Amino acid sequence: YKCGQCGKSFIEKRDLVSHQRIHTGEYPCPCTHCPKAFRLKNDLTAHQRIHTCEKP
């Protein structure tokens, strides 16, 4: 799968979709505790630990 904007290639389609958010500025994973938003759910999950005081 190849990005039509920059030519970067990916093995998995989901990785291409995630990468394309760099070009679109899309942040579909908002934090429910503060105004921050993230491109990836894993980044949101890691961020939310600061609100819950949970250790990684």
PDB file of N, CA, C and O in Angstrom:
ATOM      1  N   TYR A   1       0.852  -1.175   0.000  1.00  0.00           N
ATOM      2  CA  TYR A   1       0.000   0.000   0.000  1.00  0.00           C
ATOM      3  C   TYR A   1       0.891   1.230   0.000  1.00  0.00           C
ATOM      4  O   TYR A   1       1.795   1.353   0.827  1.00  0.00           O
ATOM      5  N   LYS A   2       0.633   2.136  -0.929  1.00  0.00           N
ATOM      6  CA  LYS A   2       1.501   3.293  -1.119  1.00  0.00           C
ATOM      7  C   LYS A   2       0.724   4.593  -0.904  1.00  0.00           C
ATOM      8  O   LYS A   2      -0.397   4.748  -1.389  1.00  0.00           O
ATOM      9  N   CYS A   3       1.333   5.510  -0.178  1.00  0.00           N
ATOM     10  CA  CYS A   3       0.731   6.816   0.059  1.00  0.00           C
ATOM     11  C   CYS A   3       0.763   7.623  -1.234  1.00  0.00           C
ATOM     12  O   CYS A   3       1.811   7.769  -1.862  1.00  0.00           O
ATOM     13  N   GLY A   4      -0.387   8.139  -1.617  1.00  0.00           N
ATOM     14  CA  GLY A   4      -0.486   8.919  -2.842  1.00  0.00           C
ATOM     15  C   GLY A   4       0.117  10.310  -2.729  1.00  0.00           C
ATOM     16  O   GLY A   4       0.353  10.967  -3.742  1.00  0.00           O
ATOM     17  N   GLN A   5       0.370  10.767  -1.502  1.00  0.00           N
ATOM     18  CA  GLN A   5       0.899  12.119  -1.333  1.00  0.00           C
ATOM     19  C   GLN A   5       2.416  12.172  -1.218  1.00  0.00           C
ATOM     20  O   GLN A   5       3.045  13.105  -1.717  1.00  0.00           O
ATOM     21  N   CYS A   6       3.008  11.176  -0.561  1.00  0.00           N
ATOM     22  CA  CYS A   6       4.464  11.235  -0.372  1.00  0.00           C
ATOM     23  C   CYS A   6       5.198  10.009  -0.910  1.00  0.00           C
ATOM     24  O   CYS A   6       6.428   9.999  -0.967  1.00  0.00           O
ATOM     25  N   GLY A   7       4.454   8.980  -1.304  1.00  0.00           N
ATOM     26  CA  GLY A   7       5.070   7.798  -1.891  1.00  0.00           C
ATOM     27  C   GLY A   7       5.556   6.751  -0.911  1.00  0.00           C
ATOM     28  O   GLY A   7       6.079   5.718  -1.327  1.00  0.00           O
ATOM     29  N   LYS A   8       5.398   6.993   0.385  1.00  0.00           N
ATOM     30  CA  LYS A   8       5.833   6.019   1.379  1.00  0.00           C
ATOM     31  C   LYS A   8       4.977   4.761   1.264  1.00  0.00           C
ATOM     32  O   LYS A   8       3.765   4.846   1.064  1.00  0.00           O
ATOM     33  N   SER A   9       5.611   3.587   1.390  1.00  0.00           N
ATOM     34  CA  SER A   9       4.907   2.307   1.231  1.00  0.00           C
ATOM     35  C   SER A   9       4.748   1.588   2.563  1.00  0.00           C
ATOM     36  O   SER A   9       5.573   1.727   3.467  1.00  0.00           O
ATOM     37  N   PHE A  10       3.667   0.813   2.665  1.00  0.00           N
ATOM     38  CA  PHE A  10       3.344   0.068   3.877  1.00  0.00           C
ATOM     39  C   PHE A  10       2.892  -1.332   3.515  1.00  0.00           C
ATOM     40  O   PHE A  10       2.295  -1.545   2.460  1.00  0.00           O
ATOM     41  N   ILE A  11       3.173  -2.284   4.384  1.00  0.00           N
ATOM     42  CA  ILE A  11       2.739  -3.664   4.176  1.00  0.00           C
ATOM     43  C   ILE A  11       1.260  -3.802   4.536  1.00  0.00           C
ATOM     44  O   ILE A  11       0.502  -4.467   3.829  1.00  0.00           O
ATOM     45  N   GLU A  12       0.860  -3.176   5.628  1.00  0.00           N
ATOM     46  CA  GLU A  12      -0.526  -3.264   6.105  1.00  0.00           C
ATOM     47  C   GLU A  12      -1.309  -2.012   5.703  1.00  0.00           C
ATOM     48  O   GLU A  12      -0.792  -0.897   5.781  1.00  0.00           O
ATOM     49  N   LYS A  13      -2.555  -2.203   5.275  1.00  0.00           N
ATOM     50  CA  LYS A  13      -3.404  -1.068   4.892  1.00  0.00           C
ATOM     51  C   LYS A  13      -3.663  -0.150   6.081  1.00  0.00           C
ATOM     52  O   LYS A  13      -3.719   1.070   5.930  1.00  0.00           O
ATOM     53  N   ARG A  14      -3.820  -0.738   7.260  1.00  0.00           N
ATOM     54  CA  ARG A  14      -4.101   0.074   8.450  1.00  0.00           C
ATOM     55  C   ARG A  14      -2.953   1.033   8.748  1.00  0.00           C
ATOM     56  O   ARG A  14      -3.172   2.133   9.256  1.00  0.00           O
ATOM     57  N   ASP A  15      -1.724   0.612   8.430  1.00  0.00           N
ATOM     58  CA  ASP A  15      -0.574   1.493   8.631  1.00  0.00           C
ATOM     59  C   ASP A  15      -0.599   2.661   7.649  1.00  0.00           C
ATOM     60  O   ASP A  15      -0.216   3.777   8.000  1.00  0.00           O
ATOM     61  N   LEU A  16      -1.046   2.408   6.426  1.00  0.00           N
ATOM     62  CA  LEU A  16      -1.199   3.485   5.449  1.00  0.00           C
ATOM     63  C   LEU A  16      -2.263   4.472   5.917  1.00  0.00           C
ATOM     64  O   LEU A  16      -2.057   5.684   5.859  1.00  0.00           O
ATOM     65  N   VAL A  17      -3.397   3.956   6.380  1.00  0.00           N
ATOM     66  CA  VAL A  17      -4.488   4.817   6.845  1.00  0.00           C
ATOM     67  C   VAL A  17      -4.001   5.696   7.999  1.00  0.00           C
ATOM     68  O   VAL A  17      -4.274   6.895   8.032  1.00  0.00           O
ATOM     69  N   SER A  18      -3.284   5.095   8.935  1.00  0.00           N
ATOM     70  CA  SER A  18      -2.733   5.844  10.058  1.00  0.00           C
ATOM     71  C   SER A  18      -1.746   6.905   9.567  1.00  0.00           C
ATOM     72  O   SER A  18      -1.783   8.044  10.031  1.00  0.00           O
ATOM     73  N   HIS A  19      -0.886   6.547   8.651  1.00  0.00           N
ATOM     74  CA  HIS A  19       0.099   7.475   8.090  1.00  0.00           C
ATOM     75  C   HIS A  19      -0.583   8.650   7.389  1.00  0.00           C
ATOM     76  O   HIS A  19      -0.129   9.788   7.509  1.00  0.00           O
ATOM     77  N   GLN A  20      -1.650   8.389   6.671  1.00  0.00           N
ATOM     78  CA  GLN A  20      -2.323   9.449   5.914  1.00  0.00           C
ATOM     79  C   GLN A  20      -2.865  10.545   6.819  1.00  0.00           C
ATOM     80  O   GLN A  20      -3.101  11.662   6.360  1.00  0.00           O
ATOM     81  N   ARG A  21      -3.062  10.247   8.082  1.00  0.00           N
ATOM     82  CA  ARG A  21      -3.534  11.265   9.027  1.00  0.00           C
ATOM     83  C   ARG A  21      -2.496  12.366   9.212  1.00  0.00           C
ATOM     84  O   ARG A  21      -2.843  13.482   9.596  1.00  0.00           O
ATOM     85  N   ILE A  22      -1.235  12.067   8.945  1.00  0.00           N
ATOM     86  CA  ILE A  22      -0.192  13.091   8.997  1.00  0.00           C
ATOM     87  C   ILE A  22      -0.494  14.164   7.953  1.00  0.00           C
ATOM     88  O   ILE A  22      -0.335  15.356   8.217  1.00  0.00           O
ATOM     89  N   HIS A  23      -0.926  13.740   6.777  1.00  0.00           N
ATOM     90  CA  HIS A  23      -1.199  14.677   5.685  1.00  0.00           C
ATOM     91  C   HIS A  23      -2.524  15.416   5.878  1.00  0.00           C
ATOM     92  O   HIS A  23      -2.648  16.580   5.495  1.00  0.00           O
ATOM     93  N   THR A  24      -3.516  14.743   6.474  1.00  0.00           N
ATOM     94  CA  THR A  24      -4.837  15.361   6.624  1.00  0.00           C
ATOM     95  C   THR A  24      -4.978  16.167   7.909  1.00  0.00           C
ATOM     96  O   THR A  24      -5.873  17.004   8.025  1.00  0.00           O
ATOM     97  N   GLY A  25      -4.087  15.914   8.883  1.00  0.00           N
ATOM     98  CA  GLY A  25      -4.193  16.596  10.170  1.00  0.00           C
ATOM     99  C   GLY A  25      -5.277  16.017  11.053  1.00  0.00           C
ATOM    100  O   GLY A  25      -5.671  16.637  12.041  1.00  0.00           O
ATOM    101  N   GLU A  26      -5.763  14.837  10.711  1.00  0.00           N
ATOM    102  CA  GLU A  26      -6.847  14.200  11.459  1.00  0.00           C
ATOM    103  C   GLU A  26      -6.338  13.625  12.782  1.00  0.00           C
ATOM    104  O   GLU A  26      -5.307  12.953  12.828  1.00  0.00           O
ATOM    105  N   TYR A  27      -7.080  13.902  13.852  1.00  0.00           N
ATOM    106  CA  TYR A  27      -6.797  13.357  15.181  1.00  0.00           C
ATOM    107  C   TYR A  27      -8.096  12.741  15.703  1.00  0.00           C
ATOM    108  O   TYR A  27      -8.821  13.389  16.458  1.00  0.00           O
ATOM    109  N   PRO A  28      -8.399  11.503  15.313  1.00  0.00           N
ATOM    110  CA  PRO A  28      -9.700  10.916  15.617  1.00  0.00           C
ATOM    111  C   PRO A  28      -9.864  10.332  17.022  1.00  0.00           C
ATOM    112  O   PRO A  28     -10.923   9.792  17.341  1.00  0.00           O
ATOM    113  N   CYS A  29      -8.841  10.431  17.860  1.00  0.00           N
ATOM    114  CA  CYS A  29      -8.900   9.818  19.194  1.00  0.00           C
ATOM    115  C   CYS A  29      -8.770  10.890  20.272  1.00  0.00           C
ATOM    116  O   CYS A  29      -7.666  11.140  20.755  1.00  0.00           O
ATOM    117  N   PRO A  30      -9.880  11.532  20.661  1.00  0.00           N
ATOM    118  CA  PRO A  30      -9.808  12.597  21.659  1.00  0.00           C
ATOM    119  C   PRO A  30      -9.757  12.050  23.085  1.00  0.00           C
ATOM    120  O   PRO A  30     -10.341  11.009  23.388  1.00  0.00           O
ATOM    121  N   CYS A  31      -9.059  12.761  23.938  1.00  0.00           N
ATOM    122  CA  CYS A  31      -9.030  12.432  25.360  1.00  0.00           C
ATOM    123  C   CYS A  31     -10.314  12.966  25.992  1.00  0.00           C
ATOM    124  O   CYS A  31     -10.740  14.082  25.695  1.00  0.00           O
ATOM    125  N   THR A  32     -10.921  12.172  26.855  1.00  0.00           N
ATOM    126  CA  THR A  32     -12.163  12.606  27.514  1.00  0.00           C
ATOM    127  C   THR A  32     -11.884  13.441  28.757  1.00  0.00           C
ATOM    128  O   THR A  32     -12.811  13.976  29.365  1.00  0.00           O
ATOM    129  N   HIS A  33     -10.602  13.557  29.141  1.00  0.00           N
ATOM    130  CA  HIS A  33     -10.242  14.281  30.359  1.00  0.00           C
ATOM    131  C   HIS A  33      -9.612  15.648  30.100  1.00  0.00           C
ATOM    132  O   HIS A  33      -9.548  16.481  31.003  1.00  0.00           O
ATOM    133  N   CYS A  34      -9.150  15.882  28.876  1.00  0.00           N
ATOM    134  CA  CYS A  34      -8.504  17.152  28.540  1.00  0.00           C
ATOM    135  C   CYS A  34      -8.672  17.403  27.036  1.00  0.00           C
ATOM    136  O   CYS A  34      -9.203  16.546  26.330  1.00  0.00           O
ATOM    137  N   PRO A  35      -8.234  18.549  26.544  1.00  0.00           N
ATOM    138  CA  PRO A  35      -8.453  18.886  25.131  1.00  0.00           C
ATOM    139  C   PRO A  35      -7.556  18.171  24.114  1.00  0.00           C
ATOM    140  O   PRO A  35      -7.715  18.386  22.912  1.00  0.00           O
ATOM    141  N   LYS A  36      -6.636  17.342  24.557  1.00  0.00           N
ATOM    142  CA  LYS A  36      -5.723  16.683  23.619  1.00  0.00           C
ATOM    143  C   LYS A  36      -6.429  15.620  22.785  1.00  0.00           C
ATOM    144  O   LYS A  36      -7.415  15.022  23.213  1.00  0.00           O
ATOM    145  N   ALA A  37      -5.899  15.402  21.584  1.00  0.00           N
ATOM    146  CA  ALA A  37      -6.393  14.346  20.699  1.00  0.00           C
ATOM    147  C   ALA A  37      -5.187  13.701  20.021  1.00  0.00           C
ATOM    148  O   ALA A  37      -4.123  14.309  19.909  1.00  0.00           O
ATOM    149  N   PHE A  38      -5.371  12.469  19.574  1.00  0.00           N
ATOM    150  CA  PHE A  38      -4.262  11.681  19.048  1.00  0.00           C
ATOM    151  C   PHE A  38      -4.648  10.998  17.749  1.00  0.00           C
ATOM    152  O   PHE A  38      -5.824  10.744  17.487  1.00  0.00           O
ATOM    153  N   ARG A  39      -3.631  10.705  16.937  1.00  0.00           N
ATOM    154  CA  ARG A  39      -3.861  10.003  15.675  1.00  0.00           C
ATOM    155  C   ARG A  39      -4.095   8.520  15.899  1.00  0.00           C
ATOM    156  O   ARG A  39      -4.832   7.884  15.146  1.00  0.00           O
ATOM    157  N   LEU A  40      -3.467   7.965  16.937  1.00  0.00           N
ATOM    158  CA  LEU A  40      -3.540   6.527  17.195  1.00  0.00           C
ATOM    159  C   LEU A  40      -4.159   6.244  18.557  1.00  0.00           C
ATOM    160  O   LEU A  40      -3.908   6.957  19.528  1.00  0.00           O
ATOM    161  N   LYS A  41      -4.969   5.196  18.615  1.00  0.00           N
ATOM    162  CA  LYS A  41      -5.608   4.826  19.875  1.00  0.00           C
ATOM    163  C   LYS A  41      -4.571   4.445  20.929  1.00  0.00           C
ATOM    164  O   LYS A  41      -4.752   4.736  22.111  1.00  0.00           O
ATOM    165  N   ASN A  42      -3.486   3.796  20.507  1.00  0.00           N
ATOM    166  CA  ASN A  42      -2.438   3.424  21.460  1.00  0.00           C
ATOM    167  C   ASN A  42      -1.816   4.655  22.114  1.00  0.00           C
ATOM    168  O   ASN A  42      -1.480   4.625  23.298  1.00  0.00           O
ATOM    169  N   ASP A  43      -1.662   5.725  21.358  1.00  0.00           N
ATOM    170  CA  ASP A  43      -1.121   6.965  21.920  1.00  0.00           C
ATOM    171  C   ASP A  43      -2.096   7.571  22.921  1.00  0.00           C
ATOM    172  O   ASP A  43      -1.679   8.088  23.958  1.00  0.00           O
ATOM    173  N   LEU A  44      -3.382   7.510  22.621  1.00  0.00           N
ATOM    174  CA  LEU A  44      -4.399   7.992  23.551  1.00  0.00           C
ATOM    175  C   LEU A  44      -4.370   7.176  24.832  1.00  0.00           C
ATOM    176  O   LEU A  44      -4.410   7.740  25.925  1.00  0.00           O
ATOM    177  N   THR A  45      -4.303   5.864  24.714  1.00  0.00           N
ATOM    178  CA  THR A  45      -4.280   4.983  25.886  1.00  0.00           C
ATOM    179  C   THR A  45      -3.081   5.306  26.779  1.00  0.00           C
ATOM    180  O   THR A  45      -3.218   5.391  27.999  1.00  0.00           O
ATOM    181  N   ALA A  46      -1.923   5.483  26.177  1.00  0.00           N
ATOM    182  CA  ALA A  46      -0.723   5.828  26.950  1.00  0.00           C
ATOM    183  C   ALA A  46      -0.900   7.190  27.626  1.00  0.00           C
ATOM    184  O   ALA A  46      -0.519   7.355  28.785  1.00  0.00           O
ATOM    185  N   HIS A  47      -1.468   8.156  26.924  1.00  0.00           N
ATOM    186  CA  HIS A  47      -1.691   9.493  27.472  1.00  0.00           C
ATOM    187  C   HIS A  47      -2.650   9.456  28.656  1.00  0.00           C
ATOM    188  O   HIS A  47      -2.431  10.149  29.649  1.00  0.00           O
ATOM    189  N   GLN A  48      -3.701   8.661  28.564  1.00  0.00           N
ATOM    190  CA  GLN A  48      -4.719   8.637  29.611  1.00  0.00           C
ATOM    191  C   GLN A  48      -4.170   8.166  30.951  1.00  0.00           C
ATOM    192  O   GLN A  48      -4.782   8.404  31.992  1.00  0.00           O
ATOM    193  N   ARG A  49      -3.031   7.507  30.931  1.00  0.00           N
ATOM    194  CA  ARG A  49      -2.419   7.072  32.191  1.00  0.00           C
ATOM    195  C   ARG A  49      -2.039   8.262  33.075  1.00  0.00           C
ATOM    196  O   ARG A  49      -1.983   8.122  34.296  1.00  0.00           O
ATOM    197  N   ILE A  50      -1.778   9.422  32.484  1.00  0.00           N
ATOM    198  CA  ILE A  50      -1.442  10.582  33.316  1.00  0.00           C
ATOM    199  C   ILE A  50      -2.657  11.050  34.111  1.00  0.00           C
ATOM    200  O   ILE A  50      -2.511  11.660  35.170  1.00  0.00           O
ATOM    201  N   HIS A  51      -3.845  10.769  33.607  1.00  0.00           N
ATOM    202  CA  HIS A  51      -5.062  11.162  34.313  1.00  0.00           C
ATOM    203  C   HIS A  51      -5.444  10.143  35.385  1.00  0.00           C
ATOM    204  O   HIS A  51      -6.063  10.502  36.387  1.00  0.00           O
ATOM    205  N   THR A  52      -5.083   8.884  35.183  1.00  0.00           N
ATOM    206  CA  THR A  52      -5.464   7.824  36.122  1.00  0.00           C
ATOM    207  C   THR A  52      -4.341   7.454  37.081  1.00  0.00           C
ATOM    208  O   THR A  52      -4.541   6.643  37.985  1.00  0.00           O
ATOM    209  N   CYS A  53      -3.152   8.044  36.891  1.00  0.00           N
ATOM    210  CA  CYS A  53      -1.961   7.733  37.696  1.00  0.00           C
ATOM    211  C   CYS A  53      -1.531   6.280  37.550  1.00  0.00           C
ATOM    212  O   CYS A  53      -0.810   5.756  38.399  1.00  0.00           O
ATOM    213  N   GLU A  54      -1.968   5.631  36.481  1.00  0.00           N
ATOM    214  CA  GLU A  54      -1.607   4.232  36.222  1.00  0.00           C
ATOM    215  C   GLU A  54      -0.194   4.170  35.668  1.00  0.00           C
ATOM    216  O   GLU A  54       0.196   4.992  34.838  1.00  0.00           O
ATOM    217  N   LYS A  55       0.564   3.197  36.130  1.00  0.00           N
ATOM    218  CA  LYS A  55       1.927   2.992  35.632  1.00  0.00           C
ATOM    219  C   LYS A  55       1.883   2.106  34.392  1.00  0.00           C
ATOM    220  O   LYS A  55       1.042   1.211  34.305  1.00  0.00           O
ATOM    221  N   PRO A  56       2.777   2.340  33.429  1.00  0.00           N
ATOM    222  CA  PRO A  56       2.788   1.509  32.212  1.00  0.00           C
ATOM    223  C   PRO A  56       3.162   0.064  32.486  1.00  0.00           C
ATOM    224  O   PRO A  56       3.212  -0.746  31.560  1.00  0.00           O
TER     225      PRO A  56
END
